[in-house]
Amino acid sequence: MARYTGPTTRISRRFGQHLLGSGKALERRGYPPGQHGPKLRRKVSEYAVGLNEKQKLRYIYGLLERQFRRVFEIAKRERGVTGERFLQLLETRLDSTVYLLGLAKSRAAARQFVNHGHIRVNGHKVDIASYNVQAGDEIEVKNTPASRQLATRCLEENRIRNVPGWLTMNPEAFKATVVRLPTREEMTQEVNEQLIVEFYSRF
């Protein structure tokens, strides 16, 4: 399945939660999209519940199924709680970290920002969106007029967004530090990761 590029509010309405885009459409029409949306009453199987949780998380981070499954397999091999480690690997992707720092208005925009070479990690250019940052890493916007101008505009637009506690941001210097790995409480609350673990354990 290719990466979704359609209307973002459609995804939020499909799952009944504000996942992508503006939440206004969900407020106006709090039912699934389509002509049968307002009166749709569908019995949901246990399999469908797990599938929906997986799809929600995949849409939030904008990953293809193969990429998503690969991250899960890495989390499963590592020590600790599989579901929590899975979320940590997704949240500490460089594109996700750039988004959380307020350097992009969405994770998709953050991926493009990284891919275009605007970000340096520990003094080195990193243009791989899936790069996982570690505790102690320093993230910096490249010191060029174009990069700093883009970052300044995004920081202004995202002033109301709070930087999570596992990151520190110095907007004047365009630098941030990864203090530690995020805890479960600091990561997305829209998804029950245990249902995803159970879903993949079927195969």
N, C-alpha and C positions, 0 to 999 in steps of 0.2 A: 504494500500500500504506500503510495507516494505521500510526501508531506502535505498536510492540509493547507491550502492557500485561499479558501473561500471565506465567506462572512464569519467573523469571529463571534458575533452575538448569537449566531445560529447554534454554535457549540454550547454556549452557556444555556440557551433555552432547551437544548436537547437533554442536558443532564439536570436542569433545574437548579443550577448553581452558577454564580458569577466566576467563570474560569478565564475567559479571554475577552478582550475588547471592553466596551462600555457596559456598565450594568443597567443602563437606562432602558434598553430594549427588554430585558428580563423583567424589570419593574412594570412596564406597560403590558407585556404579554408573558405572563408567568406560566406558560405551557409549551409543549414541544412544537417545533416548526412544522409546517405542512397544513393542508386543508382540514385534516382530521385531528389536529393538535388539541383544540379546546375540549373535545369529547373523547380523547383517546384514553382507554382504560385497559391496559395490557397486563396480564399476569406475568410476573418476572420470575424466571427459574433461578436456581442457585448458580448455575453456570453463567447466566446473563448478568447477575449481580457482580461476579468476579470480573467478567469481561468489561462491564461498564467502568469499574474502578480502574482497571488497567488503561482503558481508553482515555479516561479523564486525565490520569497522570501523564500519559503520552502526549496528549494535546497541550497540557500546561507547559511541558518542556520542549514541545515541538520536535519530537524525535520520530524517526521511522521505526517500524516494528523490529527490524533486525538490529538496529542500534540499541533500542530499548531492551531487547532480550539479552544482548551482549552485556550490558551494564548489570542486569539482574544476575547473570551467570557469574560475573566477577564478585558481586556481593555475596552470593551463595557460597563461594569458595573461601571467603574471608571469615575471620573470627568475629563473634558478636551476633547480635540479633539481625537476621537477614533483611527484614523489612526496613529497619532503621538505617542499616548500612547502605541499602539500596537508595534510600532517599538522600543520604549524605553524598553518595557518588553523583547523583543528579544535581543536587544543590551546589556542590563545589566545582561543577563544570565552569570553565572560564567565562562562557557566555552568560550563564546564570548569575555568576558572581558580579560581572560587569553590570547586569541589570539591577541587582540588589543594591549596588553602590550608587544607583541613580544616573549612571552614564549612558543609559538608553531607556526609551519609553516602554520597550517590550523585550522579551527574550529573543524574538526574531530580529529586532533591530540590534540587540547586543551581539547576536551571532554575526551579523554583517559588519558591525564595528570591529569585532575581533578579526574576522576573515580579511578585512581590508588593511590589517597591519597597524592599527592605531594603539595597540596595547603592548606593554612590555612587562615581563614578570622577572623579578630579580635582575633587572638591567638588560634582559635579553628579549628580543622581539618574539612574540608568540602569536601566531595567526591560526591556531587550531582551536576551534570553539569547544571541543570535547576535552581539552587539557584540564586535568584536575588539579586545583590549587591545594597546597598543604599548609599546615600551621607554620607561621613564620614567613611565608611568601609575601613579597612586596609587589603590588600591582600599580603600574603608573601609565598614564596616558602619554603617548609619544610626544616629545618636545618639538612639535612642528605647528605652525599657525593653523593649518587645516584641522589637525587632530584636536588641538586645544579649543578651537572655535566650536567644533561639534560637541565636545565635552561640556563646554560652558553653557551652550544652549540647552542641553539635556539636563544639566544640574539645576538650571533655573526652572525648567518645566517640572522637575521632580522634587522640588524643595519640600513638599509636604510628605514625601515618602521617607519613612524612618529606616536608617541603615541598621540591619540586625546586629545583635550584640557580639557575634563572633567575628565581625569585621570592624575596622576603624577607618574613617575616611578623613583626609585633609583636602577639602575642595580647593583651597587656595594653591596648593602645590600639585593638585591633580594626582595625589598618591593615596594608596590605601594599603592596609596590612591585614593579613589573615591571622587573627589572634589565636583561634582554635577551630576545631571542627564544630559544626552546628549541632545542637541538641534537637531532639524530636519536637519539642515545644516551639523551636525557632524555625521549623520547616512547615511546608504547606499543610493546612488543616483540612483541606477539602477532600482528602482521600484517606481511605482506610487501607494502609499498605499491607496489612495481614491478609486481606482478601485477595490481593495480587499475588502474594506468596502462595496461597492456597490454590489460586487459579493456575499458576505455572506448575505446581506440583502434580497436576493431573496428567501432565505430558511426560 
